[in-house]
Amino acid sequence: MNNLLKLFIIATVFSFYQIDAQYVVKKDTLSGTELSFALDERVNDALEKIEDKCDRNAGAPVKVPPKVLVANRELTNAEICRKNPKIMGYKIQVVIVKSNEEATKISTEFRNNFRNLKVEKDASLRPNYKILAGSYFSSQSASDDLRNIKKVYPSAKVIPYAVFCVEAK
């Protein structure tokens, strides 16, 4: 009797599972990409009713946005700056020193000697510090300032560095 009751319960559970789990696999495309998804039969019927009510006009032309043609030319510095405020440019590396105090002393001395150039300390080489001056779009534009700086700091050289566009020459 006990086994018969267990068999009845198991059969009942499986029969409800079969009745309730009637899924439909539907394939559709979205912008050319094929989608397939499983859904209940009742949901599928409701979706098909809604889709049938849609106004589909197969002969309607697809609106294509007009293409804007731009001449193939090199962008000006102002156009580059509008797109990217920080770009790869060049700075003049004045010296590399071992301590922050020494870097502060040299940057103050540099400001007194070259008032028209912005100077900054770069601590990316800790414990060493780089003293950097100016911001330039190209190494050629840095050559005039480099020539003047080399008179006071012979180890100065131009290095590639990320610069703010508005500061660059």
C-alpha positions as CSV (number, residue, x, y, z in Angstrom):
1,M,0.0,0.0,0.0
2,N,2.8,2.4,0.9
3,N,4.6,1.7,-2.4
4,L,1.4,2.2,-4.3
5,L,1.0,5.6,-2.7
6,K,4.5,6.6,-3.5
7,L,4.0,5.5,-7.1
8,F,0.8,7.5,-7.4
9,I,2.5,10.7,-6.1
10,I,5.4,10.4,-8.5
11,A,3.1,9.8,-11.4
12,T,1.0,12.8,-10.5
13,V,4.0,15.1,-10.2
14,F,5.4,14.0,-13.6
15,S,2.0,14.4,-15.3
16,F,1.7,18.0,-14.1
17,Y,5.3,18.7,-15.1
18,Q,4.5,17.5,-18.7
19,I,1.2,19.5,-18.9
20,D,2.7,22.8,-17.5
21,A,6.1,22.7,-19.4
22,Q,5.0,23.1,-23.0
23,Y,7.7,25.5,-24.3
24,V,8.1,26.8,-27.8
25,V,11.5,27.6,-29.3
26,K,11.2,30.7,-31.4
27,K,13.8,32.0,-33.9
28,D,13.9,35.7,-34.9
29,T,16.3,38.1,-36.3
30,L,17.4,41.4,-34.9
31,S,19.4,43.5,-37.3
32,G,20.6,40.4,-39.1
33,T,21.6,38.6,-35.9
34,E,19.6,35.4,-35.3
35,L,18.0,35.1,-31.8
36,S,16.4,31.9,-30.4
37,F,14.6,31.8,-27.2
38,A,12.2,29.4,-25.4
39,L,8.9,30.6,-24.0
40,D,5.6,29.2,-22.8
41,E,3.0,28.3,-25.4
42,R,0.5,30.8,-23.9
43,V,3.0,33.6,-24.0
44,N,3.9,32.7,-27.6
45,D,0.2,32.9,-28.6
46,A,-0.1,36.3,-27.0
47,L,3.0,37.6,-28.8
48,E,1.7,36.3,-32.1
49,K,-1.6,38.2,-31.6
50,I,0.2,41.4,-30.9
51,E,2.6,40.9,-33.9
52,D,-0.4,40.3,-36.2
53,K,-1.8,43.7,-35.2
54,C,1.4,45.5,-36.1
55,D,1.4,47.6,-39.3
56,R,4.1,46.0,-41.4
57,N,4.8,47.7,-44.7
58,A,7.3,45.6,-46.5
59,G,7.6,48.0,-49.4
60,A,8.5,51.0,-47.2
61,P,11.9,52.4,-47.9
62,V,14.5,52.2,-45.2
63,K,15.7,55.6,-44.2
64,V,19.5,55.9,-44.5
65,P,21.2,58.8,-42.9
66,P,23.0,61.0,-45.3
67,K,26.8,60.6,-45.4
68,V,28.8,63.6,-44.6
69,L,32.0,63.7,-46.7
70,V,35.0,65.3,-45.2
71,A,38.1,66.1,-47.2
72,N,41.1,63.9,-46.4
73,R,43.4,66.4,-44.8
74,E,45.5,66.6,-41.7
75,L,43.7,67.8,-38.6
76,T,44.8,71.2,-37.2
77,N,46.0,71.3,-33.6
78,A,42.8,73.1,-32.5
79,E,40.7,70.2,-34.0
80,I,42.9,67.6,-32.3
81,C,42.6,69.5,-29.0
82,R,38.8,69.6,-29.2
83,K,38.7,65.8,-29.5
84,N,41.4,64.9,-26.9
85,P,42.4,67.4,-24.2
86,K,45.4,65.3,-23.3
87,I,47.6,64.0,-26.1
88,M,51.0,62.4,-26.6
89,G,53.5,65.3,-27.1
90,Y,56.9,66.3,-25.8
91,K,58.4,67.9,-22.8
92,I,62.0,68.9,-22.1
93,Q,63.6,66.8,-19.3
94,V,65.9,69.3,-17.6
95,V,67.5,67.0,-15.0
96,I,66.9,63.9,-12.9
97,V,67.6,64.3,-9.2
98,K,67.6,62.0,-6.2
99,S,65.5,63.9,-3.6
100,N,62.4,66.0,-3.4
101,E,64.3,68.9,-1.8
102,E,66.8,69.0,-4.6
103,A,64.0,68.8,-7.2
104,T,62.2,71.7,-5.5
105,K,65.4,73.8,-5.4
106,I,66.1,73.2,-9.2
107,S,62.5,73.9,-10.2
108,T,62.6,77.2,-8.4
109,E,65.9,78.1,-9.9
110,F,64.6,77.1,-13.4
111,R,61.5,79.3,-12.9
112,N,63.8,82.3,-12.2
113,N,65.9,81.6,-15.3
114,F,63.1,80.7,-17.7
115,R,60.0,82.6,-16.8
116,N,58.1,81.8,-20.0
117,L,58.2,78.0,-19.5
118,K,56.1,76.0,-17.1
119,V,58.1,73.6,-15.0
120,E,56.9,70.5,-13.1
121,K,58.2,67.7,-11.0
122,D,57.5,64.1,-12.0
123,A,57.9,61.5,-9.2
124,S,57.2,58.5,-11.4
125,L,60.8,57.3,-11.0
126,R,60.8,57.3,-7.2
127,P,63.1,57.8,-5.4
128,N,64.3,59.9,-8.3
129,Y,62.5,63.0,-9.6
130,K,62.4,64.4,-13.1
131,I,62.2,68.1,-13.7
132,L,60.2,68.7,-16.9
133,A,59.7,72.0,-18.7
134,G,57.3,73.2,-21.4
135,S,54.7,71.3,-23.5
136,Y,55.1,70.8,-27.2
137,F,53.3,69.1,-30.1
138,S,56.5,68.0,-31.8
139,S,60.2,67.6,-30.9
140,Q,61.0,70.3,-33.6
141,S,58.9,72.9,-31.8
142,A,60.8,72.2,-28.6
143,S,64.2,72.7,-30.2
144,D,64.5,76.5,-29.7
145,D,63.7,76.2,-26.0
146,L,66.0,73.2,-25.7
147,R,68.9,75.1,-27.1
148,N,68.4,77.9,-24.5
149,I,68.0,75.4,-21.6
150,K,71.1,73.4,-22.6
151,K,73.2,76.6,-22.0
152,V,72.3,76.3,-18.3
153,Y,71.5,72.6,-18.0
154,P,73.7,70.6,-20.5
155,S,71.9,67.3,-19.7
156,A,68.5,68.5,-20.9
157,K,66.8,66.6,-23.6
158,V,63.4,66.3,-25.3
159,I,61.3,63.3,-24.3
160,P,57.8,62.0,-25.3
161,Y,55.3,62.8,-22.6
162,A,51.5,63.2,-22.3
163,V,50.7,66.9,-22.5
164,F,47.6,69.0,-22.2
165,C,46.7,70.4,-25.6
166,V,45.9,73.9,-24.4
167,E,49.4,74.3,-22.9
168,A,51.3,72.9,-25.9
169,K,53.2,75.0,-28.5
